[in-house]
Amino acid sequence: MSAPRPSGTPATPHSPELSPRTQVVAAGRPPRAPGASLNPPVTFTSTYIADGPVNYARVDNPTWTPFEEAVGGLEGGQALLYSSGMAAVVAVLALVPRGGVVVAPAAAYNGVVVSLTEAAQEGLLEVRWVDITDTAGVRAALPGADLIWLESPTNPLLDVADLAGLTAAAHEAGALVAVDNTFATPLLQRPLDEGADIVVHSATKYLAGHSDVILGLTVTNDDEPGRELRTRLARHRTLGGAIAGPMEAWLALRGLRTLSLRLERACENAVELARRLADHPRVSRVRYPGWGAVVSVEVAGRTDGADEAEALAAGTRIWSNSTSLGGVESQLERRRRQPGEPEAVPVNLVRMSVGVEDVDDLWRDLEQSLAALG
Ligand SMILES: *Cc1c(COP(=O)(O)O)cnc(C)c1O
């Protein structure tokens, strides 16, 4: 910040001209005034004195606001915070009318796939499963759809969709477009700029970044249709009660401050590890789109490679064999050990969430675990 601001003005205008690297540090601060706290306080309350703008803390909490403003600014829209990524997913799926049609990737985050599968089995929705890399195939599934759910890159196959092309086609067909941007983060991809109606995040992952909270967000456009969607989503949050605890919201904002640093290091590490893994004889395939910090590998084995994939994940000392991703600490797991993981995910696939440690230490750890496979 160059010139001092008059006291009482927000320290962080969401000026789009500020680099995202600055925004993650500067957004969501209290107004500057002599003696004011640099950081927002944590407000532990269930209720408010009558006649104010909000009467009960299931509706809103001032600790949510700075994090919502920060992520909304980064995505170019208006954010709502939820108790988890899945709470945000469920809120978006609830926008689809009963009996409506959803177009969705056959291989995506398993919580989304399971939710849609069960809704279809119960006759609540019709789901058209697609391969999101097959743009023509997705377009063909769009007529009559109410919502297209996109995830790009997908978890854990790391498929990448033509967001702008599919969004335009979906709008022609009259469908809403929701994009799960958890893997890319707004630093690498801004789906609202590509025309999407709703962005969804598991803030549990890169945004909070330290594997210590579970949170989710939706982000909608700051225009008339976007504000209308936001009102419906906020109503669903208030009545469903899937709200964030104030301490978690505060921790997530604290984590967000280093998003650009963490992501830059993790992406650098991921590029290098993907390159080295591709040359390893025990690795039959590396899936990596060339950006982002998740790398998936398929492990060669005597039969289908599932045992060897398990052994790779179990044999590391720095990498932890644990589910989830997006933290500073490197993690890996054989994905098909998770119930509900789509069958399109190979049984020998190990998803690696590359952290911010030293890349050579990470590599040596993988090498020794791969060597132990025999
Ligand atoms: C983890 C994840 C979710 C679910 O988020 P939670 O915070 O665990 O509820 C949704 N989408 C993607 C892509 C994820 O990786």
The ligand as a Tripos MOL2 file, in Angstrom:
@<TRIPOS>MOLECULE
LIG
   15    15     1     0     0
SMALL
NO_CHARGES

@<TRIPOS>ATOM
      1 C1        -12.1450  -32.8030   -0.8390 C.3       1 LIG1
      2 C2        -12.9360  -32.4260   -2.0300 C.ar      1 LIG1
      3 C3        -14.3020  -32.1040   -1.9150 C.ar      1 LIG1
      4 C4        -15.0550  -32.2500   -0.6100 C.3       1 LIG1
      5 O1        -14.6260  -31.3180    0.3330 O.3       1 LIG1
      6 P1        -14.6870  -31.5410    1.9380 P.3       1 LIG1
      7 O2        -14.1200  -30.2760    2.4530 O.co2     1 LIG1
      8 O3        -13.8570  -32.7640    2.2400 O.co2     1 LIG1
      9 O4        -16.1180  -31.7570    2.3090 O.co2     1 LIG1
     10 C5        -14.9690  -31.6800   -3.0470 C.ar      1 LIG1
     11 N1        -14.3400  -31.5990   -4.2450 N.ar      1 LIG1
     12 C6        -13.0390  -31.9010   -4.3850 C.ar      1 LIG1
     13 C7        -12.4060  -31.7880   -5.7320 C.3       1 LIG1
     14 C8        -12.2960  -32.3210   -3.2950 C.ar      1 LIG1
     15 O5        -11.0020  -32.6430   -3.4560 O.3       1 LIG1
@<TRIPOS>BOND
     1     1     2 1
     2     2     3 ar
     3     2    14 ar
     4     3     4 1
     5     3    10 ar
     6     4     5 1
     7     5     6 1
     8     6     7 2
     9     6     8 1
    10     6     9 1
    11    10    11 ar
    12    11    12 ar
    13    12    13 1
    14    12    14 ar
    15    14    15 1
@<TRIPOS>SUBSTRUCTURE
     1 LIG1         1 GROUP 0 **** ****
